């Protein structure tokens, strides 16, 4: 379908400008042409404009068949590329772009108007779950919004415990082990988890594995409570080897914005691929996922509700949920989602072996 795929990224000190990821797939990291040393809000604006200019310069002389835009801040640039190169434009946001936790006041007002003004230039829109697809379709009167979930490849072998996670934090095999993996940031239930596990019996252990601004807060809690642990993030290719060792995964998102309320975090599929059932916030998409296969538990994002759920979990219930989760992991995999992505490209007029060039 595409003989060459180039990912356009932001260059930072220490990273290569050009990197080959595979046959016909490469990353081009672009530095801003202006504003590189400026600080503050004006500096961020100039850097954004400078990066736009850097991308346009990098695309000079390039033949572009398809341009994928993955976030609202680069939608104006993507529309410019579409008009310049006369290529197909796919708007492929990874969350509900105008309704995020970081947007408030004037910035949100501007974001909503930019998206409304420019989304019509996209040849199609593709999002990560059905609730967000329905929102985009209703807000902008779109005839079709594709849904392609961000899920891992299905392994041909059954997930088997490795012991890596328990050894890393010094835990015995007979304790219940709950895992939070990913970004340690506000709005993701970190404080609620600490409050809940601080009052749980000593055989209920929680491991935070990741990085982020709340790392210091977690380390302090781990120093005070013997059943709370912190583990630094591991390389992406090793995450599964640690995750499979947990009894339960945690994805306790807080309702701080509509994008969070309608989210379907990647980590749920990562847990499922490892045969690990999950405790999730009782929100539309996460709740639907665990209900469909009975592969987890829904709970209000509240410390007391979480405490009561975890305190009552039995080994029998954990074993039943784990068996169900293995079934969901076989179906929610990239081997299945890839078919939807390819169908979208076919609907846009691309064919297998077409020798096209795509940019992301």
Residue, then its C-alpha position, 0 to 999 in steps of 0.5 A: x500500500x505504501x512503499x515509504x512511510x516517514x514519521x515527522x517528529x520534533x528534534x531534541x538534543x541527543x536524538x538523531x535527525x534521521x533514523x531508519x526503523x525498518x524497510x521503507x519506514x523512517x523517522x525525520x526529526x525536525x528542528x524549528x527554523x526560528x525561535x529555538x532559544x526563545x522562552x515563555x509563551x511567545x517562545x513556544x509560539x515562535x518554536x511552533x511556527x519555526x517547526x512548521x517551517x522546518x517541516x515544509x522545508x523538509x518536504x520540498x521536492x517530496x511526492x506525498x500521497x497521504x499525510x496523517x495528522x495525529x493531533x490538533x496542534x499540527x492540523x493547520x500545518x497538515x492542511x497547508x501540506x494537503x493544499x500544497x502537495x494535493x495529497x490525501x489528509x487523514x485527521x487521526x487524533x489520539x484523544x478528544x483534542x479540544x476537551x483535554x485536561x490541559x485546555x482551559x479558557x482562551x486556549x480551549x476557545x481557540x482550539x475548538x474554533x481551529x478544529x471546527x474551521x479545519x476538520x472539513x479539509x480532512x478526507x477522513x477522520x480516524x479515532x481510537x474508540x466508538x464514543x469519541x467517534x460518535x462525539x466527532x460525528x455529532x459535533x461536526x456532522x461527519x458522515x463517517x468516522x473510522x475507529x482503529x484502536x491502539x492495541x498490541x500484537x497478539x502473541x502466539x504463546x499463552x502469557x506465562x508469569x516470569x517472576x520479574x516484577x515480584x523479584x524487582x520489588x521483593x515480593x513473594x508469590x502468594x501476595x496479591x499484586x496490583x500494577x499501575x503502569x504508565x505515566x505518573x501524572x495528575x488525573x490518573x488516580x495516583x493519589x486515590x490509589x495511594x489513599x486506598x492501599x495505605x489502609x489495605x491489609x499487608x497482603x495487597x501490594x501495589x506497584x507503580x511502574x513508570x515515570x512522571x511528575x508524581x514520582x516523588x509523591x509515590x516514593x514518599x508513599x512507598x517509604x511510609x507503607x510496606x505494601x506500596x512500591x515504586x519501580x522506574x519505567x522499563x524499556x517498551x520491549x520489556x514491559x510485557x515481561x513485567x506486566x504478566x507477573x501482576x494479578x491485577x492491572x489498574x487504570x483508574x482515570x479521574x473525570x477531569x475532562x471529557x477526553x478522560x471520561x471517554x478514553x480507552x487507555x492503551x494499557x487496558x489492551x496491554x494488560x489483556x495481552x498479558x492475561x491480567x484483568x483490570x480495575x477500571x473507572x466506571x466510564x463508558x469505554x473502559x466499562x464496556x471493555x471489561x463488561x464485554x468479556x468479564x475481564x475486570x472490575x468497574x469502580x467509581x474513581x474514589x479511594x473508599x470504593x477502590x479500597x472496598x473492591x480490592x479488600x474483597x477480592x478472592x483468589x477464585x475470582x482472580x483466577x476466573x477473571x484471568x481466564x476471561x482476560x486471556x480470551x479478550x487479549x486474543x481478540x483485541x490485538x493488532x492483527x484484527x485492528x490492522x484490517x480496519x486501518x487497511x480498509x480505511x486506506x482502501x476506501x480512500x483509494x489506495x491499493x496494496x502495492x501502490x508504491x505511495x509515500x505516506x507522512x505522519 
